[in-house]
Amino acid sequence: MTEVVKINNDEIIQKGLEDFKNIQQHMLIAKEENAAKTYASLKRDYLTLKALLNSLGVSLIEIDYIKE
């Protein structure tokens, strides 16, 4: 039998913000190291998380260092 796990918006937002912060850190490192493929891969995740957080009403103005 499959267990159903219910996650509320606060938990989704908290996890999304943690992931968003981590991805941005990795993107900055990849850019510094001229790792174009790694940066492009991270950018896809970054944009997905940004869209998710925006859809949940989270303002990223203060924490979005990449701004792409």
MIDOSE-1310 file (N, C-alpha, C; in nm, 2 decimals, decimal comma, always signed):
residues 68
mtev	+0,08/-0,12/+0,00/+0,00/+0,00/+0,00/+0,09/+0,13/+0,00; +0,06/+0,22/-0,08/+0,13/+0,35/-0,09/+0,08/+0,44/+0,02; +0,18/+0,50/+0,09/+0,15/+0,60/+0,19/+0,14/+0,74/+0,13; +0,03/+0,81/+0,16/+0,01/+0,94/+0,11/+0,06/+1,04/+0,21
vkin	+0,15/+1,13/+0,16/+0,21/+1,23/+0,24/+0,15/+1,37/+0,21; +0,10/+1,43/+0,31/+0,04/+1,56/+0,28/+0,14/+1,67/+0,32; +0,17/+1,76/+0,23/+0,27/+1,87/+0,26/+0,19/+2,00/+0,24; +0,20/+2,09/+0,34/+0,13/+2,21/+0,33/+0,22/+2,32/+0,26
ndei	+0,16/+2,43/+0,22/+0,23/+2,53/+0,15/+0,35/+2,59/+0,22; +0,34/+2,60/+0,35/+0,46/+2,65/+0,43/+0,58/+2,56/+0,41; +0,56/+2,43/+0,41/+0,67/+2,34/+0,40/+0,72/+2,34/+0,26; +0,64/+2,36/+0,16/+0,68/+2,37/+0,02/+0,76/+2,49/+0,00
iqkg	+0,71/+2,60/+0,06/+0,79/+2,73/+0,05/+0,92/+2,72/+0,12; +0,93/+2,67/+0,24/+1,05/+2,66/+0,31/+1,15/+2,57/+0,23; +1,11/+2,46/+0,18/+1,20/+2,37/+0,10/+1,24/+2,44/-0,03; +1,15/+2,51/-0,09/+1,18/+2,58/-0,22/+1,28/+2,69/-0,20
ledf	+1,27/+2,77/-0,09/+1,36/+2,87/-0,06/+1,50/+2,82/-0,03; +1,51/+2,71/+0,04/+1,64/+2,64/+0,07/+1,70/+2,60/-0,06; +1,62/+2,53/-0,15/+1,67/+2,49/-0,28/+1,72/+2,61/-0,36; +1,64/+2,71/-0,36/+1,66/+2,83/-0,44/+1,80/+2,89/-0,40
kniq	+1,82/+2,91/-0,27/+1,95/+2,96/-0,22/+2,06/+2,87/-0,26; +2,05/+2,74/-0,25/+2,16/+2,65/-0,29/+2,19/+2,65/-0,43; +2,08/+2,65/-0,52/+2,11/+2,66/-0,66/+2,18/+2,79/-0,70; +2,14/+2,90/-0,64/+2,20/+3,03/-0,67/+2,35/+3,02/-0,64
qhml	+2,38/+2,96/-0,52/+2,52/+2,95/-0,48/+2,60/+2,87/-0,58; +2,54/+2,75/-0,63/+2,61/+2,67/-0,72/+2,62/+2,74/-0,86; +2,52/+2,81/-0,90/+2,53/+2,89/-1,02/+2,64/+2,99/-1,02; +2,66/+3,06/-0,91/+2,77/+3,16/-0,90/+2,90/+3,09/-0,91
iake	+2,92/+2,97/-0,85/+3,04/+2,90/-0,86/+3,07/+2,85/-1,00; +2,96/+2,79/-1,06/+2,98/+2,75/-1,20/+3,01/+2,86/-1,30; +2,95/+2,97/-1,28/+2,99/+3,09/-1,36/+3,13/+3,13/-1,34; +3,18/+3,13/-1,22/+3,32/+3,17/-1,19/+3,41/+3,07/-1,25
enaa	+3,38/+2,95/-1,25/+3,46/+2,84/-1,31/+3,44/+2,82/-1,46; +3,36/+2,91/-1,52/+3,33/+2,89/-1,66/+3,28/+2,76/-1,70; +3,20/+2,70/-1,61/+3,14/+2,57/-1,64/+3,00/+2,59/-1,70; +3,00/+2,62/-1,83/+2,88/+2,66/-1,90/+2,77/+2,55/-1,90
ktya	+2,80/+2,42/-1,91/+2,70/+2,32/-1,91/+2,64/+2,30/-1,77; +2,72/+2,31/-1,67/+2,67/+2,30/-1,54/+2,58/+2,42/-1,51; +2,62/+2,54/-1,55/+2,54/+2,66/-1,52/+2,41/+2,65/-1,59; +2,41/+2,60/-1,72/+2,28/+2,59/-1,79/+2,19/+2,49/-1,73
slkr	+2,24/+2,38/-1,67/+2,16/+2,28/-1,61/+2,10/+2,34/-1,48; +2,19/+2,41/-1,40/+2,14/+2,47/-1,28/+2,03/+2,58/-1,31; +2,05/+2,65/-1,42/+1,96/+2,76/-1,46/+1,82/+2,70/-1,48; +1,81/+2,58/-1,54/+1,68/+2,52/-1,56/+1,61/+2,50/-1,42
dylt	+1,68/+2,45/-1,33/+1,63/+2,42/-1,19/+1,59/+2,56/-1,13; +1,68/+2,65/-1,14/+1,66/+2,79/-1,09/+1,53/+2,85/-1,14; +1,51/+2,84/-1,27/+1,39/+2,90/-1,33/+1,26/+2,82/-1,29; +1,27/+2,69/-1,27/+1,16/+2,61/-1,23/+1,12/+2,65/-1,08
lkal	+1,22/+2,66/-1,00/+1,20/+2,70/-0,86/+1,14/+2,84/-0,85; +1,20/+2,93/-0,93/+1,15/+3,07/-0,93/+1,00/+3,07/-0,97; +0,96/+3,00/-1,07/+0,82/+3,00/-1,11/+0,73/+2,94/-1,00; +0,78/+2,83/-0,93/+0,70/+2,77/-0,83/+0,69/+2,87/-0,71
lnsl	+0,79/+2,93/-0,67/+0,79/+3,02/-0,55/+0,70/+3,14/-0,59; +0,71/+3,19/-0,71/+0,63/+3,31/-0,75/+0,48/+3,27/-0,75; +0,45/+3,14/-0,80/+0,31/+3,10/-0,80/+0,25/+3,08/-0,66; +0,34/+3,06/-0,56/+0,30/+3,05/-0,42/+0,29/+3,19/-0,35
gvsl	+0,33/+3,29/-0,43/+0,32/+3,43/-0,37/+0,44/+3,48/-0,30; +0,55/+3,41/-0,32/+0,68/+3,44/-0,25/+0,75/+3,55/-0,33; +0,78/+3,66/-0,27/+0,86/+3,77/-0,33/+1,01/+3,73/-0,32; +1,07/+3,73/-0,44/+1,21/+3,69/-0,45/+1,31/+3,81/-0,47
ieid	+1,25/+3,93/-0,46/+1,33/+4,05/-0,49/+1,45/+4,06/-0,41; +1,44/+4,03/-0,28/+1,56/+4,05/-0,19/+1,66/+3,93/-0,19; +1,61/+3,82/-0,24/+1,70/+3,70/-0,23/+1,74/+3,65/-0,36; +1,70/+3,71/-0,47/+1,74/+3,66/-0,61/+1,86/+3,73/-0,65
yike	+1,98/+3,67/-0,64/+2,11/+3,73/-0,67/+2,14/+3,71/-0,82; +2,08/+3,61/-0,88/+2,11/+3,58/-1,02/+2,03/+3,67/-1,11; +1,90/+3,69/-1,08/+1,81/+3,78/-1,16/+1,80/+3,75/-1,31; +1,78/+3,62/-1,34/+1,77/+3,58/-1,48/+1,63/+3,53/-1,50
